[in-house]
């Protein structure tokens, strides 16, 4: 049986926010989601990230974007890293093979849990 982590009250995770729960970055976009916390680029804590208008999780360090339903990177690192030829494509390719892990978020009695 998978370990379950209690996140807290569902009302505390407002739409558009991201927080940490154990090994997961948990957010509330169109739906609740949970993905493993470490960016594939330089292992930034994705729990400090944001959700963009496309519903993607954006890394707080170099603005890589992740599709939270698949765990795949849909935009590689930005800033000076975007100027490195092939870097973004390499990381996107990596997440096609090794996407971020995904957890399941459930709500019971007004609280959120991640498994």
LINGISUL-V59581 format. One record per residue. OMEGA is omega in whole degrees, -180 to 180 (none if undefined). Layout:
omega->OMEGA
omega->OMEGA
//
This chain:
omega->-179
omega->178
omega->180
omega->179
omega->176
omega->-179
omega->-177
omega->-178
omega->178
omega->-180
omega->179
omega->179
omega->-176
omega->180
omega->180
omega->-178
omega->179
omega->177
omega->179
omega->175
omega->-177
omega->-179
omega->-174
omega->163
omega->-176
omega->-179
omega->179
omega->174
omega->173
omega->176
omega->172
omega->176
omega->174
omega->175
omega->178
omega->-166
omega->-170
omega->177
omega->179
omega->-177
omega->179
omega->173
omega->174
omega->178
omega->-177
omega->176
omega->176
omega->-177
omega->-179
omega->178
omega->-179
omega->-176
omega->177
omega->-178
omega->179
omega->174
omega->-177
omega->-180
omega->-178
omega->-177
omega->-173
omega->172
omega->168
omega->-179
omega->180
omega->170
omega->-174
omega->178
omega->-178
omega->-175
omega->-178
omega->175
omega->179
omega->172
omega->-179
omega->-179
omega->-178
omega->-178
omega->-179
omega->-180
omega->179
omega->-179
omega->179
omega->-176
omega->175
omega->-176
omega->180
omega->180
omega->179
omega->-179
omega->176
omega->177
omega->178
omega->-178
omega->171
omega->180
omega->-178
omega->180
omega->172
omega->175
omega->-180
omega->175
omega->178
omega->178
omega->177
omega->-180
omega->177
omega->177
omega->176
omega->178
omega->178
omega->178
omega->178
omega->174
omega->none
//
